């Protein structure tokens, strides 16, 4: 099996440790774009069950769940833009293929079905296409296919220099795909039009620059340089070092709200998934497991503007005012319920899908007091609000929303 570099020779040695430890597949860490939305679950690869499986967990690292449950080696998970599917790499068919599955692990489907090594998928922002790296032409190339595996088309032409090329990452606006290549002698970051064409070099450094990943707004690219996480503007300038650690830090991936970056590091003695603020800062260990936990990717939950429930489902005793402009869960809608003389209001949550529409949950339920300006916390678990006081200062109280189904 061909093993692409992780970061440099030190990281390749670490990859060998992963293989010896029972990881069935060690492919290059995935690179991808983060798509805008609220922060959902984090998918990652782990060998905690004896072979490499795809797991998901909550943003704080709790509730780790095995999604693949297959004796083969599954790695490099990447979420679809709507957060409903995961594409990943697997060797369960005897060679590396790109598969997709539903967010809960069901309907695992071979998309590439080719004799070459097909790996490291990345979704287009509209969710209709997937780019991936392949060796089917005798050298590494980037292909694009429809999300169901049809119409597999090469967009790079690496037949002349036969350089190493890979780690594709689709830009959030859909126009470009970033990748890394050693075509100039060492690894640099490039972009190419999503339909194919001439590549533009973004970095020019004597050390290795690999694993590009776009910020949700498309203005920055995080990447790995010499075992640390860096970011730069989408045009290649304005570089900033985000981690400064003697360990190996790699596989960066942005949170959908753009506030954090998750990555893999062996700073604890084994590989764990960490998060840092997008501008750098203290790292938080999310997995804290003796196994190797690698290749994180953050689930986007697309924003839906808050709106009142349909008139037929409004509580009879009062009116409804939407919390305009908030980015909330696609499953649940926050709104204000003004009761009685309309002098007081409570904050309610209603299932957007229509479950129990006549029985919304009252999060505040405070007689003779008004609360307004509700807003979801990034993890969707709590709601902040402003009580009607003379100072109009934010309240330290929160209401806890019903668990989200994702």
C-alpha positions in Angstrom: 0.0 0.0 0.0 1.3 3.5 -0.9 1.5 5.7 2.2 1.6 9.4 1.4 3.6 11.7 3.7 1.9 13.0 6.8 4.1 16.1 7.2 7.7 15.1 6.8 10.1 12.3 7.6 9.3 12.5 11.3 5.6 12.2 10.6 6.2 9.3 8.3 7.9 7.5 11.1 4.9 8.2 13.2 2.7 6.7 10.5 4.7 3.5 10.8 3.9 3.5 14.5 0.2 3.8 13.7 0.5 0.8 11.4 2.3 -1.2 14.0 -0.4 -0.2 16.5 -3.1 -1.8 14.4 -4.4 1.0 12.1 -5.4 -0.9 9.0 -5.1 2.2 6.7 -2.7 5.1 7.0 -3.4 7.5 4.1 -2.5 11.1 3.9 -4.6 13.3 6.2 -7.5 14.7 4.5 -7.7 18.4 3.4 -11.1 20.0 2.8 -13.1 23.2 3.1 -15.3 24.0 6.1 -18.8 25.0 5.0 -20.7 27.7 6.9 -23.2 26.8 9.5 -23.5 26.1 13.2 -21.0 23.7 14.7 -22.2 20.1 14.7 -20.4 16.9 15.5 -16.7 16.1 14.8 -15.9 13.0 12.7 -12.5 11.4 13.1 -10.6 8.1 12.5 -9.5 6.0 15.4 -8.0 2.5 16.1 -9.6 2.2 19.6 -11.5 -0.9 18.4 -8.4 -2.6 17.0 -8.7 -1.3 13.4 -9.3 2.1 11.9 -12.9 3.2 12.1 -14.8 6.4 11.6 -16.2 7.8 14.8 -18.2 11.0 15.5 -18.3 12.9 18.8 -19.8 16.1 20.2 -17.7 19.3 19.9 -16.6 18.9 23.5 -15.4 15.3 22.8 -18.3 13.5 24.5 -20.4 10.7 23.2 -17.9 9.1 20.8 -19.8 6.8 18.4 -18.5 4.2 15.9 -20.1 4.9 12.5 -18.4 2.4 10.2 -18.2 -0.8 12.2 -16.2 -2.6 9.4 -13.2 -4.9 9.7 -11.4 -3.0 6.9 -9.5 0.3 7.5 -11.6 3.4 7.3 -10.1 6.9 7.5 -10.1 10.5 6.2 -13.8 11.4 6.9 -15.2 14.6 5.4 -18.7 16.0 5.9 -21.0 17.1 3.1 -22.0 20.8 3.1 -25.4 20.0 4.6 -24.0 17.8 7.3 -26.1 14.7 6.3 -23.3 12.6 4.7 -19.7 11.6 5.2 -17.3 10.7 2.5 -14.2 8.7 3.5 -11.4 6.4 2.4 -11.4 2.7 3.0 -9.4 -0.4 2.0 -12.3 -2.8 2.7 -12.4 -3.9 -0.9 -8.6 -4.7 -1.1 -7.5 -1.3 -2.4 -8.2 2.3 -1.4 -11.6 3.5 -2.5 -13.8 6.5 -1.7 -17.0 5.6 0.0 -19.9 7.7 1.4 -22.4 7.1 4.2 -25.2 8.8 6.0 -24.3 10.8 9.1 -25.4 7.9 11.3 -23.2 5.4 9.5 -25.9 3.8 7.4 -25.8 3.2 3.6 -22.1 2.8 3.2 -21.5 2.9 -0.6 -18.5 2.5 -2.8 -18.3 5.6 -5.1 -15.0 5.2 -7.0 -14.9 1.4 -7.6 -11.5 1.5 -9.4 -8.3 -0.6 -9.3 -6.2 2.5 -8.5 -5.8 4.0 -5.1 -8.7 6.5 -4.7 -8.6 8.6 -1.5 -8.9 11.9 0.4 -12.4 13.1 -0.8 -13.6 16.7 -0.6 -17.1 17.9 -1.3 -18.1 20.7 -3.6 -20.0 23.5 -1.6 -23.3 22.6 -3.3 -22.9 18.9 -2.3 -23.3 17.6 -5.9 -19.7 16.7 -6.5 -16.7 15.2 -4.8 -13.0 15.7 -5.7 -10.5 13.1 -4.7 -6.9 11.9 -5.2 -6.1 8.9 -7.3 -3.2 6.9 -8.8 -5.3 5.2 -11.5 -3.3 6.9 -14.3 0.0 5.7 -13.0 0.8 8.9 -11.1 -1.1 10.9 -8.5 -3.9 13.1 -10.0 -7.0 14.9 -8.8 -10.4 13.8 -10.2 -13.9 15.1 -9.7 -17.0 13.0 -9.7 -20.7 13.4 -9.1 -21.7 12.7 -5.5 -23.1 9.3 -6.5 -19.8 8.3 -8.1 -20.7 8.9 -11.7 -18.8 11.0 -14.3 -15.3 10.6 -12.8 -13.2 13.2 -14.6 -9.5 14.2 -14.2 -8.8 17.9 -13.6 -5.0 17.8 -13.3 -2.4 16.7 -15.7 0.6 15.3 -13.8 1.9 13.0 -16.6 5.0 15.0 -17.4 6.7 15.6 -14.1 4.9 12.8 -12.2 5.2 14.8 -9.0 3.3 13.9 -5.8 0.0 15.8 -5.9 -3.0 15.5 -3.6 -4.9 16.6 -0.5 -7.6 18.4 -2.5 -9.8 21.0 -0.7 -12.7 22.6 -2.5 -13.2 26.4 -1.9 -16.5 27.5 -0.3 -17.4 29.5 -3.3 -17.0 26.4 -5.6 -14.6 28.0 -8.0 -11.2 26.5 -6.9 -9.6 23.4 -5.5 -6.5 23.8 -3.3 -4.0 21.0 -3.2 -0.3 20.3 -2.3 2.4 19.2 -4.6 6.2 18.8 -4.7 6.4 19.7 -8.4 8.9 22.4 -7.7 11.1 20.2 -5.5 9.4 20.6 -2.1 5.8 20.6 -1.1 3.9 23.8 -1.7 0.2 24.8 -1.7 -1.5 25.4 -5.1 -5.0 26.2 -6.4 -6.6 25.1 -9.6 -10.0 26.0 -11.2 -12.6 23.4 -10.1 -13.2 22.6 -13.8 -9.5 22.1 -14.5 -6.9 24.4 -15.9 -3.6 26.0 -14.9 -2.6 25.8 -11.2 -1.5 28.9 -9.2 1.2 28.5 -6.6 0.3 30.1 -3.2 3.3 29.3 -1.0 7.0 29.4 -1.9 8.9 28.1 1.1 12.0 25.9 1.6 10.1 23.7 4.0 7.0 21.6 3.3 3.6 23.3 3.1 0.8 20.7 2.9 -2.8 19.9 3.8 -4.7 23.1 2.8 -8.1 23.6 4.2 -10.4 26.6 3.6 -12.1 28.8 6.2 -15.9 28.8 5.9 -16.0 32.3 4.5 -13.3 31.4 1.9 -10.9 34.2 3.0 -8.2 32.1 4.6 -6.5 28.7 4.2 -5.1 26.8 7.1 -2.2 24.4 6.4 0.7 22.5 7.9 4.3 23.8 7.7 7.0 21.9 9.4 4.7 20.1 11.9 2.8 23.2 13.0 -0.5 24.7 11.9 -0.4 27.9 10.0 -3.0 30.0 8.2 -2.7 32.5 5.3 -5.0 34.6 3.1 -6.7 32.8 0.3 -4.4 34.6 -2.1 -1.3 33.2 -0.3 -0.2 36.2 1.8 -0.7 37.2 5.4 0.7 34.0 6.9 0.3 33.4 10.7 1.6 30.5 12.8 -1.2 29.1 15.0 0.6 26.3 16.9 4.1 26.3 18.3 4.8 22.9 19.7 7.6 20.5 19.5 5.1 17.7 18.7 3.6 16.9 15.3 0.5 19.0 14.6 -1.4 18.2 11.4 -4.7 17.7 9.6 -6.3 21.1 10.4 -10.0 21.6 9.8 -12.1 24.7 10.5 -15.3 24.8 12.6 -18.3 25.8 10.5 -18.7 29.0 12.4 -15.0 29.9 11.7 -14.1 30.3 15.3 -12.0 27.2 15.8 -9.7 24.8 14.1 -9.5 21.1 15.0 -6.3 19.1 14.3 -4.3 16.0 15.2 -1.3 16.1 17.5 0.9 13.7 19.4 1.8 16.2 22.1 0.3 13.9 24.7 2.5 10.9 23.6 -0.1 9.5 21.3 -2.3 11.0 18.6 -5.3 12.9 19.8 -7.8 15.4 18.3 -7.3 18.9 19.6 -9.0 22.3 19.0 -7.6 25.8 19.1 -9.1 29.3 18.4 -8.9 30.1 14.7 -6.4 32.8 15.5 -4.2 30.5 17.7 -4.0 30.0 21.4 -4.4 27.3 24.0 -5.1 23.8 22.6 -7.9 21.6 24.1 -7.6 17.8 23.9 -11.0 16.5 22.8 -10.4 12.8 22.6 -8.1 12.0 25.5 -7.8 8.3 24.5 -4.9 5.9 24.6 -5.7 4.9 21.0 -4.7 6.9 17.9 -7.4 9.5 17.1 -6.7 11.4 13.9 -8.1 13.2 10.8 -10.9 15.3 12.4 -13.6 17.1 10.3 -16.3 19.3 11.7 -20.0 18.8 10.7 -21.7 21.9 9.3 -25.3 22.4 10.2 -26.6 25.0 7.8 -28.0 28.2 9.2 -31.7 28.8 8.9 -33.1 32.3 9.6 -35.3 32.3 12.6 -39.0 32.7 11.9 -42.3 32.3 13.7 -44.0 28.9 13.4 -46.9 28.7 10.9 -50.0 30.6 12.1 -52.0 27.3 12.7 -49.4 26.1 15.2 -49.1 29.3 17.3 -50.2 29.1 20.9 -53.7 30.5 21.1 -53.2 32.8 24.0 -50.5 35.0 22.5 -48.6 36.3 19.5 -45.2 35.3 18.2 -42.2 37.5 17.3 -39.3 35.9 15.5 -35.7 36.4 16.7 -34.6 38.0 13.5 -31.2 37.3 12.1 -30.1 34.5 14.4 -28.4 31.4 13.0 -30.2 28.5 14.6 -30.5 24.8 14.4 -32.2 23.4 11.3 -34.2 21.2 13.5 -35.5 23.8 16.0 -36.7 27.4 15.9 -36.3 30.0 18.6 -39.0 32.5 19.0 -40.6 34.9 21.5 -44.0 34.2 22.9 -45.8 37.4 24.2 -48.7 36.6 26.4 -51.6 38.4 28.0 -51.5 42.1 27.5 -48.2 41.6 25.4 -46.3 43.3 28.3 -44.3 40.1 29.0 -42.6 37.5 26.8 -41.0 34.1 27.2 -38.5 32.3 24.9 -39.8 29.1 23.3 -38.3 26.5 21.0 -40.3 24.6 18.4 -39.3 21.7 16.2 -39.0 23.0 12.7 -40.0 19.7 11.3 -43.4 19.9 12.9 -43.0 17.5 15.7 -45.5 18.4 18.5 -46.1 21.8 16.9 -48.8 22.7 19.4 -46.5 22.0 22.4 -43.4 24.2 22.1 -41.0 24.1 25.0 -40.9 27.2 27.2 -37.3 27.7 28.1 -37.8 30.7 30.5 -41.4 30.5 31.8 -40.9 33.6 34.1 -44.2 35.3 35.1 -44.2 39.1 35.0 -40.8 39.3 33.3 -39.8 39.7 29.7 -36.9 38.1 27.9 -35.8 38.7 24.3 -32.9 38.5 21.8 -32.5 34.7 22.1 -29.4 33.1 20.4 -28.2 29.6 20.3 -24.8 28.7 21.7 -22.4 27.3 19.1 -23.0 23.7 20.2 -26.8 24.1 20.1 -27.2 23.0 23.7 -28.1 26.3 25.4 -29.8 29.6 24.6 -28.6 33.0 25.8 -31.1 35.9 26.1 -31.5 39.4 27.3 -33.9 40.2 30.2 -35.8 43.5 30.0 -34.0 45.5 32.6 -33.1 49.2 32.7 -29.6 48.6 31.6 -30.6 46.1 28.9 -27.6 44.0 29.9 -27.2 40.4 28.8 -28.4 37.9 31.3 -26.1 35.3 32.9 -29.0 32.9 32.8 -29.5 30.4 30.1 -32.3 28.1 29.0 -31.4 24.6 28.0 -32.9 23.5 24.6 -34.1 20.0 24.0 -31.4 17.7 22.6 -30.8 18.0 18.9 -31.3 14.9 16.8 -28.0 15.2 14.9 
